[in-house]
Amino acid sequence: MTILLLSLALVQQPAAAPADTAQGRPCVIAIDSLPRGRQVTAGSATNYFGGGGVRAHCKGTSTTFASESIQYFTAQQRFDMIGNVHIRDTLLELDANLATYFLRDERLEAHNRVVAVNRGNHSVLRGPNLTYYRVVPGVRDTTEMTATQRPTIEYRGGSAPDSAEPYIIVADRVRFRGNDRMWGGGKVTIDRSDLAARADSLMLDQRVGLGVLLGKPQIAGKEAGDTTRRYTLIGTRIELAFHDRDINLVKALGEGKATGSDWTLTADTIHLHIDQRKLQQALAWGKKSRPHAVSTLQTFSADSLALDVPDEVLTEARGFGTAFSTSKRDSLAKAEDADWITGDTLVAHWAQEKDSTGVSRSRIRQILAHGSARALTHIVNQDSTAQGPSINYSRGRSITIALKQARIDRVVVGGRADGVHLEPRPPAPVDTTKKPGAVR
């Protein structure tokens, strides 16, 4: 039986698989080891069965197969591997409990505890199933893979081996094309020690360094070993730009909202620039939703805004085009008591100061307005007996407001300056004519 089996479709070969002699050679199954086997004829077709630890390969290539048993159906050109399946291809290392190779269209289907390793970049897929489409001239020119039922992928992308930290991607279904393109759909999650992203669908293309998240997308920066979010970004569509496989730019396109440790930014379009896995700058613009930034006691709006946050510490904000800013003395101050400043452009500077608990926080130190500048400020004179602050309205080509401990220290107006200054009403004089104990 065994001799007859091997003399037909399963050609006996030496135990060592030969090296590849042609790229994408169609697979012709050759058996290297078959402890026991039998054949069954059904009509004009003959089917073959074997067990006891089978070893095989594709003739003329280095693609090898190993499993506890096999089934080969000649009419369908279908080769089944059952139990402890190990497949080694030039591009893939695959382990599973069950696998079927459809030779006509060079398609391999694996099931049950699948582990697939990309030999080019060391990406790893783990899941209940995988379909692998092998490169063969006249059939397909690029390797493809698909998997369903929420596989987990350690994704590195690119074509060169990489030992760096991978992105952990989980989705209801995934598809790969070559070494550098991937699609995911259905509750997609992307995690690494420095970020966490969520969306309904995902596209990654390492050839152009682009990723796209759609369907309620969001991304958050985080500290390694800490679940605290350093920054977050949501939008209608989020795009990721890669350099050397690290994300260096995150874009929210439509209904963008970004938050940091002590600021929030909203706009049609928001770009977050990342370096060394930390947020460094945020840019925002848009017409439908004018950029608006809010920090602890300040607000900023303009046609476009830029926030400098080197290593995620707020140091400067710049507004261009009808820029407007408000400031409160404290969180309990009323809206009508807020100071404001406006101009064609605004520049605000922050410095790090420790609060009463010893924690360093960004505190605003200076705001500058240029071009058609106007400002309304409230200044408290600590040496005055007057109740309430003085009110100052100023106009000029430029205005600079200096602050100390979140309170206005001075206002400097330059270039054809004018305005109005109102001092608070002094306290009412004591009525000396009133006799003690008298009642009026």
Residue pairs with C-beta under 8 A, 6 or more apart in sequence:
1 37
1 38
1 39
2 34
2 36
2 37
2 38
4 39
5 34
5 37
5 38
5 39
5 48
5 50
6 12
6 31
6 34
6 37
8 39
8 46
8 48
8 74
9 29
9 48
9 72
9 74
10 29
10 30
10 31
10 34
10 48
10 56
10 72
11 28
11 29
11 30
11 31
11 59
12 30
12 31
13 30
13 31
13 32
13 57
13 59
14 32
15 32
15 33
15 55
17 32
17 57
17 61
17 62
17 63
17 64
18 57
18 60
18 61
18 62
19 62
20 60
20 61
20 62
20 90
21 60
21 61
22 60
22 61
23 135
24 134
24 135
24 136
24 137
25 58
25 59
25 60
25 61
25 136
26 103
26 106
26 136
26 139
27 58
27 59
27 61
27 63
27 101
27 103
27 106
27 134
28 58
28 59
28 60
28 103
29 56
29 57
29 58
29 59
29 65
29 72
29 79
29 101
29 103
30 56
30 57
30 58
30 59
31 50
31 54
31 55
31 56
32 55
32 56
32 57
33 53
33 54
33 55
34 50
34 52
34 54
34 55
35 50
35 51
35 52
35 53
35 54
36 50
36 51
36 52
37 48
37 49
37 50
37 51
38 48
38 49
38 50
39 46
39 47
39 48
39 49
40 46
40 47
40 48
40 49
41 47
44 75
45 73
45 74
45 75
46 74
47 71
47 72
47 73
47 74
48 70
48 71
48 72
48 74
49 69
49 70
49 71
49 72
50 69
50 70
51 68
51 69
51 70
52 68
52 69
53 66
53 68
54 65
54 66
54 67
54 68
54 69
54 70
54 81
55 64
55 65
55 66
56 64
56 65
56 66
56 70
57 63
57 64
57 65
61 90
62 88
62 90
63 87
63 88
63 89
63 90
64 87
64 88
65 79
65 81
65 85
65 86
65 87
65 101
66 84
66 85
66 86
66 87
67 81
67 82
67 83
67 84
67 85
67 86
67 99
68 82
68 83
68 84
69 81
69 82
69 83
70 79
70 80
70 81
70 82
71 78
71 79
71 80
71 82
72 78
72 79
72 80
73 80
76 102
77 102
77 103
77 104
78 100
78 101
78 102
78 103
79 100
79 101
79 103
80 98
80 99
80 100
81 87
81 98
81 99
81 100
81 101
82 97
82 98
83 97
83 98
84 97
85 94
85 95
85 96
85 97
85 98
85 99
85 110
86 94
86 95
87 93
87 94
87 95
87 99
87 108
87 110
88 94
89 119
89 132
89 134
90 119
91 118
91 119
91 120
91 135
91 143
92 116
92 117
92 118
92 119
92 132
92 143
93 116
93 117
93 119
94 108
94 110
94 114
94 115
94 116
94 117
94 130
94 132
95 113
95 114
95 115
95 116
96 110
96 111
96 112
96 113
96 114
96 115
96 130
97 111
97 112
97 113
98 110
98 111
98 112
99 108
99 109
99 110
99 111
100 108
100 109
101 107
101 108
102 108
102 109
105 133
105 139
106 133
106 134
106 135
106 136
106 139
106 140
107 131
107 132
107 133
107 134
108 131
108 132
108 133
108 134
109 129
109 130
109 131
109 132
110 116
110 129
110 130
110 131
110 132
111 128
111 129
112 128
112 129
113 128
114 125
114 126
114 127
114 128
114 129
114 130
114 147
114 151
115 124
115 125
115 126
116 124
116 125
116 126
116 130
116 132
116 145
117 123
117 124
118 124
118 156
118 179
120 159
120 160
120 161
120 179
121 156
121 157
121 158
121 159
121 160
121 161
121 162
121 179
122 156
122 161
122 162
122 163
123 153
123 154
123 155
123 156
123 157
123 166
124 153
124 154
124 166
125 145
125 147
125 151
125 152
125 153
125 154
125 174
126 151
126 152
126 153
127 147
127 148
127 149
127 150
127 151
127 152
128 148
128 149
128 151
129 147
129 148
129 149
129 151
130 145
130 146
130 147
130 151
131 145
131 146
131 147
132 143
132 144
132 145
133 140
133 143
133 144
133 145
134 140
134 143
135 141
135 142
135 143
142 177
142 178
143 176
143 177
143 178
143 179
144 175
144 176
144 177
145 175
145 176
146 173
146 174
146 175
146 176
147 173
147 174
148 172
148 173
149 172
149 173
150 170
150 171
150 172
150 186
150 187
151 170
151 171
151 174
152 168
152 169
152 170
153 168
153 169
153 170
153 174
153 182
154 166
154 167
154 168
155 166
155 167
155 168
155 169
155 182
155 204
156 162
156 164
156 166
156 167
156 245
157 179
157 180
157 182
157 204
157 206
157 245
158 179
158 180
158 206
158 245
159 179
159 180
162 245
164 245
165 192
165 193
166 192
167 190
167 191
167 192
168 189
168 190
168 191
168 192
169 182
169 184
169 188
169 189
169 190
169 202
170 187
170 188
170 189
171 184
171 185
171 186
171 187
171 188
171 189
171 202
172 185
172 186
172 187
173 184
173 185
173 186
174 182
174 183
174 184
174 185
175 182
175 183
175 184
176 182
179 206
180 205
180 206
180 207
181 204
181 205
181 206
181 207
182 202
182 203
182 204
183 201
183 202
183 203
183 204
184 201
184 202
184 203
185 200
185 201
185 202
186 200
186 201
187 200
188 197
188 198
188 199
188 200
188 201
188 202
188 213
189 196
189 197
189 198
190 196
190 197
190 198
190 202
191 197
193 222
193 224
193 225
194 221
194 222
194 223
194 224
194 277
194 278
195 219
195 220
195 221
195 222
195 247
195 277
196 219
196 220
196 222
196 229
197 213
197 217
197 218
197 219
197 220
197 238
197 240
198 216
198 217
198 218
198 219
199 213
199 214
199 215
199 216
199 217
199 218
199 238
200 214
200 215
200 216
200 217
201 213
201 214
201 215
202 211
202 212
202 213
202 214
203 210
203 211
203 212
204 210
204 211
205 211
206 242
206 245
209 241
209 242
209 243
210 239
210 240
210 241
210 242
211 239
211 240
211 241
211 242
211 247
212 237
212 238
212 239
212 240
213 219
213 237
213 238
213 239
213 240
214 237
216 234
217 234
217 235
217 237
217 238
218 232
218 233
218 234
218 238
219 232
219 233
219 238
219 240
219 250
220 229
220 230
220 231
220 232
220 233
221 229
221 230
221 231
221 232
221 274
221 277
221 278
221 279
221 312
222 228
222 229
222 230
223 230
230 260
230 261
230 278
230 279
230 312
231 258
231 259
231 260
231 261
231 272
231 279
231 312
232 258
232 259
233 250
233 252
233 256
233 257
233 258
233 270
233 272
234 252
234 255
234 256
234 257
235 251
235 252
235 253
235 254
235 255
235 256
235 257
235 270
236 252
236 253
236 254
236 255
237 252
237 253
237 254
238 250
238 251
238 252
238 253
239 250
239 251
239 253
240 247
240 249
240 250
240 251
241 247
241 248
241 249
241 250
241 251
242 248
246 274
246 277
247 274
248 273
248 274
248 275
249 271
249 272
249 273
249 274
250 271
250 272
250 274
251 269
251 270
251 271
251 272
252 258
252 269
252 270
253 268
253 269
254 268
254 269
255 268
255 289
256 265
256 266
256 267
256 268
256 269
256 270
256 284
256 286
256 289
257 264
257 265
257 266
257 270
258 264
258 265
258 266
258 270
258 272
258 282
258 284
259 265
260 279
260 282
260 307
260 309
260 312
260 314
261 312
262 295
262 296
262 314
262 361
262 362
263 293
263 294
263 295
263 307
263 309
263 314
264 293
264 294
265 282
265 284
265 291
265 292
265 293
265 294
265 305
265 307
266 284
266 289
266 291
266 292
266 293
267 284
267 285
267 286
267 289
267 290
267 291
267 292
267 305
268 285
268 286
268 287
268 288
268 289
269 284
269 285
269 286
270 282
270 283
270 284
271 282
271 283
271 284
272 279
272 281
272 282
273 279
273 280
273 281
273 282
273 283
274 280
276 311
278 311
278 312
279 309
279 312
280 308
280 309
280 310
280 311
280 312
281 306
281 307
281 308
281 309
281 310
282 305
282 306
282 307
282 309
283 304
283 305
283 306
283 307
284 291
284 293
284 304
284 305
284 306
285 291
285 303
285 304
285 305
290 301
290 302
290 303
291 301
291 302
291 303
291 304
291 305
291 319
292 299
292 300
292 301
292 305
293 299
293 300
293 301
293 305
293 307
293 317
294 300
295 314
295 362
295 364
296 331
296 361
297 327
297 328
297 329
297 330
297 331
297 364
297 406
298 325
298 326
298 327
298 328
298 348
298 364
299 325
299 326
300 317
300 319
300 323
300 324
300 325
300 346
300 348
301 319
301 323
301 324
301 325
302 319
302 320
302 321
302 322
302 323
302 324
302 345
302 346
303 320
303 321
303 322
303 323
304 319
304 320
304 321
305 317
305 318
305 319
305 320
306 317
306 318
306 319
306 320
307 314
307 316
307 317
308 314
308 315
308 316
308 317
308 318
309 315
313 352
313 362
314 350
314 362
315 349
315 350
315 351
315 362
316 347
316 348
316 349
316 350
317 346
317 347
317 348
317 350
318 345
318 346
318 347
318 348
319 325
319 345
319 346
319 347
320 344
320 345
321 344
321 345
322 342
322 344
323 342
323 343
323 344
323 345
323 346
323 369
324 340
324 341
324 342
324 346
325 340
325 341
325 342
325 346
325 348
325 367
326 338
326 339
326 340
327 338
327 339
327 340
327 341
327 364
327 367
327 403
327 406
327 408
328 337
328 338
328 339
329 337
329 378
329 406
329 407
330 406
337 378
339 375
339 376
339 377
339 378
339 401
339 408
340 375
340 376
341 367
341 369
341 373
341 374
341 375
341 376
341 377
341 399
341 401
342 369
342 372
342 373
342 374
342 375
343 369
343 370
343 371
343 372
343 373
343 374
343 398
343 399
344 370
344 371
344 372
344 373
345 369
345 370
345 371
346 367
346 368
346 369
346 370
347 367
347 368
347 370
348 364
348 366
348 367
348 368
349 364
349 365
349 366
349 367
350 362
350 363
350 364
350 365
351 362
351 363
351 365
352 360
352 361
352 362
352 363
353 360
353 361
353 363
354 360
354 361
355 361
363 405
363 406
364 403
364 406
365 402
365 403
366 400
366 401
366 402
366 403
367 400
367 401
367 403
368 398
368 399
368 400
368 401
369 375
369 398
369 399
369 400
370 397
370 398
371 397
371 398
372 397
373 394
373 395
373 396
373 397
373 398
373 399
373 413
374 393
374 394
374 395
374 399
375 392
375 393
375 394
375 399
375 401
375 411
375 413
376 391
376 392
376 393
377 391
377 392
377 394
377 401
377 408
377 411
378 389
378 390
378 391
378 392
378 408
379 389
379 390
379 392
379 408
379 411
380 389
380 390
380 407
381 389
381 390
384 424
385 426
385 427
386 423
386 424
386 425
386 426
386 427
387 424
387 425
387 427
388 424
388 425
389 424
390 421
390 422
390 423
390 424
391 421
391 422
392 411
392 419
392 420
392 421
392 422
393 419
393 420
393 421
394 411
394 413
394 417
394 418
394 419
395 413
395 417
395 418
395 419
396 413
396 414
396 415
396 416
396 417
396 418
396 419
397 414
397 415
397 416
398 413
398 414
398 415
399 411
399 412
399 413
399 414
400 411
400 412
400 414
401 408
401 410
401 411
402 408
402 409
402 410
402 411
402 412
403 409
413 419
434 440
